[in-house]
């Protein structure tokens, strides 16, 4: 059964029914006097994939509230060949409340995997590795590469710096030589199966959560 087959009793598709079941409908009047709330969402309902606390809030209000809570770590990903994993990295950065996401290389990236979470994440673009390194150095961030490379230490054995940027490379090629040269530490995520590597999207989630387990009391 596909998500677009019709429910003949209602004249709607299953996908339409699924979307309608997510979130909340129009807010009963009179509406709350709260500048954080979006009047369109109050009138039409809020079907976004946001936690209940942020129901009816505007994108700007949600982002500002998250800004006050973000953790100290940053995330970076190289984008030389329009890697489809970047969207997942951004989505993870939202879930784990990274301070900022840095995209190094091509400015354009596939936002589909981000599932609209890029609206709530602070994203910076850097054309070159040198530009990126200079920017994070200005904030006293250590660059920690996460990749299966000779000499990389198992991330489970590493005490990650509180002020750091976790860097992930291109799918397949991994971190570029230029980026490796900028890393103060190289970590690898331990694996036990037959596949040589996991994709950058999965690796980013593991690494971010490892930082949180050390510095955020998770």
PASEDREN-677726 format. One record per residue (C-alpha): residue in three letters; chain; x, y, z. Coordinates in nm, 4 decimals. Each point is the difference from the previous one (the first is absolute). Layout:
BEGIN
<atom aa="ALA" ch="A" xx="X" yy="Y" zz="Z"/>
...
***
This chain:
BEGIN
<atom aa="UNK" ch="A" xx="0.0000" yy="0.0000" zz="0.0000"/>
<atom aa="UNK" ch="A" xx="0.1440" yy="0.3376" zz="-0.0974"/>
<atom aa="UNK" ch="A" xx="-0.0394" yy="0.3266" zz="0.1848"/>
<atom aa="UNK" ch="A" xx="-0.2104" yy="0.1468" zz="-0.2812"/>
<atom aa="UNK" ch="A" xx="-0.2769" yy="-0.2581" zz="-0.0340"/>
<atom aa="UNK" ch="A" xx="-0.3428" yy="0.1465" zz="0.0585"/>
<atom aa="UNK" ch="A" xx="-0.2125" yy="-0.0595" zz="0.3072"/>
<atom aa="UNK" ch="A" xx="-0.3256" yy="-0.0234" zz="-0.1925"/>
<atom aa="UNK" ch="A" xx="-0.2156" yy="0.0503" zz="0.3084"/>
<atom aa="UNK" ch="A" xx="0.1431" yy="0.3499" zz="0.0444"/>
<atom aa="UNK" ch="A" xx="0.1039" yy="0.0931" zz="-0.3513"/>
<atom aa="UNK" ch="A" xx="0.3545" yy="0.0706" zz="0.1226"/>
<atom aa="UNK" ch="A" xx="0.3369" yy="-0.1696" zz="-0.0375"/>
<atom aa="UNK" ch="A" xx="0.1717" yy="-0.1776" zz="0.2854"/>
<atom aa="UNK" ch="A" xx="0.2807" yy="0.2560" zz="-0.0226"/>
<atom aa="UNK" ch="A" xx="-0.2493" yy="0.2831" zz="0.0424"/>
<atom aa="UNK" ch="A" xx="-0.1527" yy="-0.1753" zz="0.3001"/>
<atom aa="UNK" ch="A" xx="0.3452" yy="-0.0533" zz="0.1529"/>
<atom aa="UNK" ch="A" xx="0.0930" yy="0.3682" zz="-0.0323"/>
<atom aa="UNK" ch="A" xx="-0.3356" yy="0.1053" zz="0.1438"/>
<atom aa="UNK" ch="A" xx="0.0589" yy="-0.2199" zz="0.3063"/>
<atom aa="UNK" ch="A" xx="0.3343" yy="0.1650" zz="0.0831"/>
<atom aa="UNK" ch="A" xx="0.0121" yy="0.3050" zz="0.2231"/>
<atom aa="UNK" ch="A" xx="-0.3006" yy="0.2091" zz="0.0940"/>
<atom aa="UNK" ch="A" xx="-0.2888" yy="0.1678" zz="-0.1776"/>
<atom aa="UNK" ch="A" xx="-0.1078" yy="0.3654" zz="0.0121"/>
<atom aa="UNK" ch="A" xx="0.0329" yy="0.1598" zz="0.3437"/>
<atom aa="UNK" ch="A" xx="-0.3315" yy="0.0797" zz="0.1731"/>
<atom aa="UNK" ch="A" xx="-0.0794" yy="0.3671" zz="0.0236"/>
<atom aa="UNK" ch="A" xx="0.0721" yy="0.2317" zz="0.1672"/>
<atom aa="UNK" ch="A" xx="0.3652" yy="-0.0504" zz="-0.0919"/>
<atom aa="UNK" ch="A" xx="0.2740" yy="0.0421" zz="0.2617"/>
<atom aa="UNK" ch="A" xx="0.1681" yy="0.3388" zz="0.0099"/>
<atom aa="UNK" ch="A" xx="0.3514" yy="-0.1300" zz="-0.0632"/>
<atom aa="UNK" ch="A" xx="0.2329" yy="0.1633" zz="-0.2562"/>
<atom aa="UNK" ch="A" xx="0.1778" yy="-0.3335" zz="-0.0571"/>
<atom aa="UNK" ch="A" xx="-0.3092" yy="-0.1514" zz="-0.1597"/>
<atom aa="UNK" ch="A" xx="-0.0613" yy="-0.0027" zz="-0.3748"/>
<atom aa="UNK" ch="A" xx="-0.3486" yy="0.1223" zz="-0.0884"/>
<atom aa="UNK" ch="A" xx="-0.0202" yy="-0.2157" zz="-0.3120"/>
<atom aa="UNK" ch="A" xx="0.0779" yy="-0.3121" zz="0.2030"/>
<atom aa="UNK" ch="A" xx="-0.2536" yy="0.1021" zz="0.2628"/>
<atom aa="UNK" ch="A" xx="-0.2653" yy="0.0287" zz="-0.2708"/>
<atom aa="UNK" ch="A" xx="0.0885" yy="-0.3054" zz="-0.2070"/>
<atom aa="UNK" ch="A" xx="0.1628" yy="-0.2359" zz="0.2478"/>
<atom aa="UNK" ch="A" xx="0.3614" yy="-0.1081" zz="0.0511"/>
<atom aa="UNK" ch="A" xx="0.0948" yy="-0.3267" zz="-0.1748"/>
<atom aa="UNK" ch="A" xx="0.3768" yy="0.0490" zz="0.0188"/>
<atom aa="UNK" ch="A" xx="0.2361" yy="-0.2550" zz="0.1492"/>
<atom aa="UNK" ch="A" xx="0.0770" yy="0.2036" zz="0.3113"/>
<atom aa="UNK" ch="A" xx="-0.0241" yy="-0.0845" zz="0.3698"/>
<atom aa="UNK" ch="A" xx="-0.3183" yy="0.1009" zz="0.1807"/>
<atom aa="UNK" ch="A" xx="0.1692" yy="0.2958" zz="0.1697"/>
<atom aa="UNK" ch="A" xx="0.0362" yy="0.1699" zz="-0.3376"/>
<atom aa="UNK" ch="A" xx="-0.3515" yy="-0.0549" zz="-0.1327"/>
<atom aa="UNK" ch="A" xx="-0.1223" yy="0.3145" zz="-0.1781"/>
<atom aa="UNK" ch="A" xx="0.3345" yy="0.1761" zz="0.0509"/>
<atom aa="UNK" ch="A" xx="0.1512" yy="0.1819" zz="-0.2977"/>
<atom aa="UNK" ch="A" xx="0.3230" yy="-0.1316" zz="-0.1513"/>
<atom aa="UNK" ch="A" xx="0.1813" yy="0.3107" zz="0.1214"/>
<atom aa="UNK" ch="A" xx="-0.1250" yy="-0.0444" zz="0.3566"/>
<atom aa="UNK" ch="A" xx="0.1020" yy="-0.3664" zz="0.0091"/>
<atom aa="UNK" ch="A" xx="0.3460" yy="0.0787" zz="-0.1350"/>
<atom aa="UNK" ch="A" xx="0.0557" yy="0.2776" zz="0.2526"/>
<atom aa="UNK" ch="A" xx="-0.1066" yy="-0.2279" zz="0.2837"/>
<atom aa="UNK" ch="A" xx="0.2405" yy="-0.2714" zz="-0.1189"/>
<atom aa="UNK" ch="A" xx="0.2789" yy="0.2578" zz="-0.0281"/>
<atom aa="UNK" ch="A" xx="-0.0184" yy="0.0525" zz="0.3748"/>
<atom aa="UNK" ch="A" xx="0.0554" yy="-0.3716" zz="0.0650"/>
<atom aa="UNK" ch="A" xx="0.2455" yy="-0.1198" zz="-0.2638"/>
<atom aa="UNK" ch="A" xx="0.2988" yy="-0.2058" zz="0.1104"/>
<atom aa="UNK" ch="A" xx="0.3624" yy="0.1006" zz="-0.0556"/>
<atom aa="UNK" ch="A" xx="0.0882" yy="-0.2439" zz="-0.2785"/>
<atom aa="UNK" ch="A" xx="-0.0224" yy="0.0804" zz="-0.3708"/>
<atom aa="UNK" ch="A" xx="-0.0337" yy="-0.2361" zz="-0.2956"/>
<atom aa="UNK" ch="A" xx="0.1594" yy="0.0246" zz="-0.3438"/>
<atom aa="UNK" ch="A" xx="-0.0390" yy="-0.2018" zz="-0.3180"/>
<atom aa="UNK" ch="A" xx="0.1908" yy="0.0198" zz="-0.3261"/>
<atom aa="UNK" ch="A" xx="-0.2151" yy="0.0481" zz="-0.3090"/>
<atom aa="UNK" ch="A" xx="0.2098" yy="-0.0436" zz="-0.3118"/>
<atom aa="UNK" ch="A" xx="-0.2396" yy="-0.2324" zz="-0.1853"/>
<atom aa="UNK" ch="A" xx="-0.3420" yy="0.0957" zz="0.1357"/>
<atom aa="UNK" ch="A" xx="-0.0061" yy="-0.2800" zz="0.2561"/>
<atom aa="UNK" ch="A" xx="-0.3584" yy="-0.1086" zz="0.0754"/>
<atom aa="UNK" ch="A" xx="0.0968" yy="-0.0702" zz="0.3623"/>
<atom aa="UNK" ch="A" xx="0.0297" yy="0.3691" zz="0.0838"/>
<atom aa="UNK" ch="A" xx="-0.3726" yy="0.0264" zz="0.0640"/>
<atom aa="UNK" ch="A" xx="0.0233" yy="-0.2759" zz="0.2587"/>
<atom aa="UNK" ch="A" xx="0.2972" yy="0.1697" zz="0.1664"/>
<atom aa="UNK" ch="A" xx="-0.2036" yy="0.3204" zz="0.0272"/>
<atom aa="UNK" ch="A" xx="-0.2986" yy="-0.1885" zz="0.1383"/>
<atom aa="UNK" ch="A" xx="0.2221" yy="-0.1611" zz="0.2633"/>
<atom aa="UNK" ch="A" xx="0.1499" yy="0.3375" zz="0.0857"/>
<atom aa="UNK" ch="A" xx="-0.3506" yy="0.1235" zz="0.0726"/>
<atom aa="UNK" ch="A" xx="-0.0873" yy="-0.3058" zz="0.2077"/>
<atom aa="UNK" ch="A" xx="0.3175" yy="0.0256" zz="0.2089"/>
<atom aa="UNK" ch="A" xx="-0.0031" yy="0.3823" zz="0.0108"/>
<atom aa="UNK" ch="A" xx="0.3390" yy="0.0765" zz="-0.1529"/>
<atom aa="UNK" ch="A" xx="0.1086" yy="0.3610" zz="0.0172"/>
<atom aa="UNK" ch="A" xx="0.0504" yy="0.0261" zz="-0.3759"/>
<atom aa="UNK" ch="A" xx="0.0401" yy="-0.2045" zz="-0.3185"/>
<atom aa="UNK" ch="A" xx="0.2822" yy="0.0882" zz="-0.2397"/>
<atom aa="UNK" ch="A" xx="-0.0210" yy="-0.1124" zz="-0.3615"/>
<atom aa="UNK" ch="A" xx="0.3372" yy="0.0071" zz="-0.1738"/>
<atom aa="UNK" ch="A" xx="0.0126" yy="0.0021" zz="-0.3793"/>
<atom aa="UNK" ch="A" xx="-0.3003" yy="0.0343" zz="-0.2299"/>
<atom aa="UNK" ch="A" xx="-0.2653" yy="0.2382" zz="0.1296"/>
<atom aa="UNK" ch="A" xx="-0.2929" yy="-0.2024" zz="-0.1328"/>
<atom aa="UNK" ch="A" xx="-0.0962" yy="-0.3195" zz="0.1813"/>
<atom aa="UNK" ch="A" xx="-0.2958" yy="-0.2367" zz="-0.0052"/>
<atom aa="UNK" ch="A" xx="-0.2367" yy="0.1159" zz="0.2746"/>
<atom aa="UNK" ch="A" xx="-0.2456" yy="-0.2860" zz="-0.0362"/>
<atom aa="UNK" ch="A" xx="0.1665" yy="-0.2133" zz="0.2668"/>
<atom aa="UNK" ch="A" xx="-0.0133" yy="0.2886" zz="0.2472"/>
<atom aa="UNK" ch="A" xx="-0.3802" yy="-0.0318" zz="0.0160"/>
<atom aa="UNK" ch="A" xx="-0.0360" yy="0.3787" zz="0.0460"/>
<atom aa="UNK" ch="A" xx="0.2224" yy="-0.0002" zz="0.3120"/>
<atom aa="UNK" ch="A" xx="0.2431" yy="0.2327" zz="-0.1787"/>
<atom aa="UNK" ch="A" xx="-0.2481" yy="0.2765" zz="0.0857"/>
<atom aa="UNK" ch="A" xx="0.0983" yy="-0.0304" zz="0.3654"/>
<atom aa="UNK" ch="A" xx="0.3761" yy="-0.0539" zz="-0.0382"/>
<atom aa="UNK" ch="A" xx="0.2687" yy="0.2665" zz="-0.0367"/>
<atom aa="UNK" ch="A" xx="0.1867" yy="-0.0872" zz="-0.3195"/>
<atom aa="UNK" ch="A" xx="0.3168" yy="0.1600" zz="-0.1367"/>
<atom aa="UNK" ch="A" xx="0.1638" yy="-0.0589" zz="-0.3381"/>
<atom aa="UNK" ch="A" xx="0.3752" yy="0.0075" zz="-0.0691"/>
<atom aa="UNK" ch="A" xx="0.1398" yy="-0.0270" zz="-0.3490"/>
<atom aa="UNK" ch="A" xx="0.3329" yy="-0.1492" zz="0.1035"/>
<atom aa="UNK" ch="A" xx="0.1463" yy="-0.2051" zz="0.2832"/>
<atom aa="UNK" ch="A" xx="0.2277" yy="0.2922" zz="0.0877"/>
<atom aa="UNK" ch="A" xx="-0.3004" yy="0.2321" zz="0.0303"/>
<atom aa="UNK" ch="A" xx="-0.1708" yy="-0.2498" zz="0.2272"/>
<atom aa="UNK" ch="A" xx="0.3096" yy="-0.0532" zz="0.2160"/>
<atom aa="UNK" ch="A" xx="0.0501" yy="0.3736" zz="0.0456"/>
<atom aa="UNK" ch="A" xx="-0.3632" yy="0.0472" zz="0.0998"/>
<atom aa="UNK" ch="A" xx="-0.0083" yy="-0.2709" zz="0.2667"/>
<atom aa="UNK" ch="A" xx="0.3432" yy="0.0993" zz="0.1279"/>
<atom aa="UNK" ch="A" xx="-0.1420" yy="0.3452" zz="0.0724"/>
<atom aa="UNK" ch="A" xx="-0.2348" yy="-0.1699" zz="0.2481"/>
<atom aa="UNK" ch="A" xx="0.2756" yy="-0.2181" zz="0.1527"/>
<atom aa="UNK" ch="A" xx="-0.1584" yy="-0.3193" zz="-0.1332"/>
<atom aa="UNK" ch="A" xx="0.2098" yy="-0.3134" zz="-0.0408"/>
<atom aa="UNK" ch="A" xx="-0.0609" yy="-0.1848" zz="-0.3262"/>
<atom aa="UNK" ch="A" xx="-0.0773" yy="-0.3679" zz="0.0620"/>
<atom aa="UNK" ch="A" xx="-0.0160" yy="-0.2177" zz="-0.3100"/>
<atom aa="UNK" ch="A" xx="-0.2269" yy="-0.3051" zz="0.0045"/>
<atom aa="UNK" ch="A" xx="0.1057" yy="-0.2508" zz="-0.2639"/>
<atom aa="UNK" ch="A" xx="0.1452" yy="-0.3493" zz="-0.0442"/>
<atom aa="UNK" ch="A" xx="0.3582" yy="0.1023" zz="-0.0607"/>
<atom aa="UNK" ch="A" xx="0.3389" yy="-0.1484" zz="0.0877"/>
<atom aa="UNK" ch="A" xx="0.0970" yy="0.1247" zz="0.3433"/>
<atom aa="UNK" ch="A" xx="-0.3549" yy="0.0952" zz="0.1004"/>
<atom aa="UNK" ch="A" xx="-0.0856" yy="-0.0769" zz="0.3626"/>
<atom aa="UNK" ch="A" xx="-0.3224" yy="-0.1783" zz="0.0922"/>
<atom aa="UNK" ch="A" xx="-0.2400" yy="0.2789" zz="0.0905"/>
<atom aa="UNK" ch="A" xx="-0.1164" yy="-0.2015" zz="0.3001"/>
<atom aa="UNK" ch="A" xx="0.3459" yy="0.0528" zz="0.1500"/>
<atom aa="UNK" ch="A" xx="0.0199" yy="0.3722" zz="-0.0702"/>
<atom aa="UNK" ch="A" xx="-0.0864" yy="0.2807" zz="0.2377"/>
<atom aa="UNK" ch="A" xx="-0.1425" yy="0.2488" zz="-0.2455"/>
<atom aa="UNK" ch="A" xx="0.0788" yy="0.3687" zz="0.0626"/>
<atom aa="UNK" ch="A" xx="-0.2932" yy="0.2037" zz="0.1246"/>
<atom aa="UNK" ch="A" xx="0.0774" yy="0.2678" zz="-0.2579"/>
<atom aa="UNK" ch="A" xx="0.0327" yy="-0.1931" zz="-0.3214"/>
<atom aa="UNK" ch="A" xx="-0.1361" yy="-0.0483" zz="-0.3487"/>
<atom aa="UNK" ch="A" xx="-0.0669" yy="-0.3568" zz="-0.1102"/>
<atom aa="UNK" ch="A" xx="0.0896" yy="-0.0321" zz="-0.3686"/>
<atom aa="UNK" ch="A" xx="-0.1367" yy="-0.2588" zz="-0.2418"/>
<atom aa="UNK" ch="A" xx="0.1205" yy="-0.0674" zz="-0.3510"/>
<atom aa="UNK" ch="A" xx="-0.1541" yy="-0.0788" zz="-0.3346"/>
<atom aa="UNK" ch="A" xx="-0.1734" yy="-0.3358" zz="-0.0391"/>
<atom aa="UNK" ch="A" xx="0.2512" yy="-0.2434" zz="-0.1482"/>
<atom aa="UNK" ch="A" xx="0.3081" yy="0.2227" zz="0.0019"/>
<atom aa="UNK" ch="A" xx="-0.0236" yy="0.1000" zz="0.3638"/>
<atom aa="UNK" ch="A" xx="0.1834" yy="0.3053" zz="0.1290"/>
<atom aa="UNK" ch="A" xx="0.2095" yy="0.1824" zz="-0.2568"/>
<atom aa="UNK" ch="A" xx="0.3762" yy="0.0193" zz="0.0466"/>
<atom aa="UNK" ch="A" xx="-0.0313" yy="0.3723" zz="0.0615"/>
<atom aa="UNK" ch="A" xx="-0.2542" yy="-0.0533" zz="0.2783"/>
<atom aa="UNK" ch="A" xx="0.2000" yy="-0.2812" zz="0.1600"/>
<atom aa="UNK" ch="A" xx="0.2961" yy="0.2359" zz="0.0300"/>
<atom aa="UNK" ch="A" xx="-0.2146" yy="0.2424" zz="0.2022"/>
<atom aa="UNK" ch="A" xx="-0.1226" yy="-0.2590" zz="0.2515"/>
<atom aa="UNK" ch="A" xx="0.1535" yy="-0.0065" zz="0.3471"/>
<atom aa="UNK" ch="A" xx="-0.1545" yy="-0.3428" zz="0.0585"/>
<atom aa="UNK" ch="A" xx="-0.1205" yy="-0.2798" zz="-0.2268"/>
<atom aa="UNK" ch="A" xx="-0.2654" yy="-0.2382" zz="0.1302"/>
<atom aa="UNK" ch="A" xx="-0.1606" yy="-0.3113" zz="-0.1441"/>
<atom aa="UNK" ch="A" xx="-0.3274" yy="-0.1612" zz="0.1039"/>
<atom aa="UNK" ch="A" xx="0.0514" yy="-0.3657" zz="0.0875"/>
<atom aa="UNK" ch="A" xx="-0.1765" yy="-0.2433" zz="-0.2339"/>
<atom aa="UNK" ch="A" xx="-0.0416" yy="-0.3761" zz="0.0176"/>
<atom aa="UNK" ch="A" xx="-0.1739" yy="-0.1141" zz="-0.3189"/>
<atom aa="UNK" ch="A" xx="0.1099" yy="-0.0674" zz="-0.3565"/>
<atom aa="UNK" ch="A" xx="-0.0609" yy="0.3461" zz="-0.1452"/>
<atom aa="UNK" ch="A" xx="0.3054" yy="0.2230" zz="-0.0182"/>
<atom aa="UNK" ch="A" xx="-0.1700" yy="0.3169" zz="0.1190"/>
<atom aa="UNK" ch="A" xx="-0.3219" yy="0.1650" zz="0.1108"/>
<atom aa="UNK" ch="A" xx="-0.1286" yy="0.3086" zz="-0.1768"/>
<atom aa="UNK" ch="A" xx="0.0698" yy="0.3510" zz="0.1215"/>
<atom aa="UNK" ch="A" xx="-0.3578" yy="0.0535" zz="0.1137"/>
<atom aa="UNK" ch="A" xx="0.0115" yy="-0.2939" zz="0.2407"/>
<atom aa="UNK" ch="A" xx="0.3551" yy="0.0797" zz="0.1122"/>
<atom aa="UNK" ch="A" xx="-0.0960" yy="0.3581" zz="0.0811"/>
<atom aa="UNK" ch="A" xx="-0.2814" yy="-0.1086" zz="0.2300"/>
<atom aa="UNK" ch="A" xx="0.2270" yy="-0.2392" zz="0.1898"/>
<atom aa="UNK" ch="A" xx="0.2760" yy="0.2593" zz="0.0405"/>
<atom aa="UNK" ch="A" xx="-0.2345" yy="0.2775" zz="0.1118"/>
<atom aa="UNK" ch="A" xx="-0.1608" yy="-0.2247" zz="0.2593"/>
<atom aa="UNK" ch="A" xx="0.3442" yy="-0.1029" zz="0.1264"/>
<atom aa="UNK" ch="A" xx="0.0828" yy="0.3686" zz="0.0546"/>
<atom aa="UNK" ch="A" xx="-0.3291" yy="0.0437" zz="0.1890"/>
<atom aa="UNK" ch="A" xx="0.0692" yy="-0.3037" zz="0.2181"/>
<atom aa="UNK" ch="A" xx="0.3255" yy="0.1640" zz="0.1113"/>
<atom aa="UNK" ch="A" xx="-0.1028" yy="0.3633" zz="0.0335"/>
<atom aa="UNK" ch="A" xx="-0.3793" yy="0.0213" zz="0.0348"/>
<atom aa="UNK" ch="A" xx="-0.0730" yy="-0.2613" zz="0.2652"/>
<atom aa="UNK" ch="A" xx="-0.1744" yy="-0.2376" zz="-0.2413"/>
***
